[in-house]
Amino acid sequence: MRPALRLLANVKPRYLEPFAPTGLTGLNTHPSPRPTLIYLYTSTLQKLQAFPESSVYRQSAEALTRHRLQIVESQKPEGFDAWLERVKKTVGAEPERFAQLQQPDGSFTFVAKQEADPSVDDPRGLEWDGEKMVPGTEGPARTAEETAAWQKIIKDSSTTTEYDELPLRWESEPALTADQISAIENQIGAGLIEEIIQVAEHEHELVNEMHRNKVWEELEEKPAPGQWTYFERGN
């Protein structure tokens, strides 16, 4: 069982240490898996809206993505409600500044390069420091166009004259416990949560390719008779 590899790499604490070895070569413990997955799944669902409802790819991808999103959202970290209230107050105090960071559903889930902030006592307190996000397993993969648009949002939000001396600070949501992460891993059944994030990143990018190729259209070359017929066991 792959989750057991993490136990071999580190004695299981209540909270997993960000960037610690997972037991899989080249794959470290993700610092904020819940908001990352919520961002990836929500963004994927939004992209799928551009496909015709009759598209088999859209139907299957939506069903799987919604199912996994529900699993992730069902695991709320300790202190989530208090954190959400603080976020609402932050946004309410400067609505213009955070307007472009708001998601279509009204949430402000933010995922970017996140590191431990030495200014807070809680070692699990993570904040975005305004640095450019590095695509890969430490955050959601974006296309060049999406990255450019996102950087423009950050620039516009952080260079407004009124806030020139007040850098944009965003408090990350509280961390999930190791048990909560295990619950997500067990329900999704696709390995460690870091592997689940990698799959979500690839699916997020695949949607772009599938839309670009208009997979809902008829094939230009019809398949040969029996090409899609599965082998059947003889009597």
Summary of the structure (lengths in Angstrom):
residues: 235
radius of gyration: 20.5
end to end distance: 37.3
largest distance: 78.4
contacts: 581
relative contact order: 0.19
helix: 48%
strand: 6%
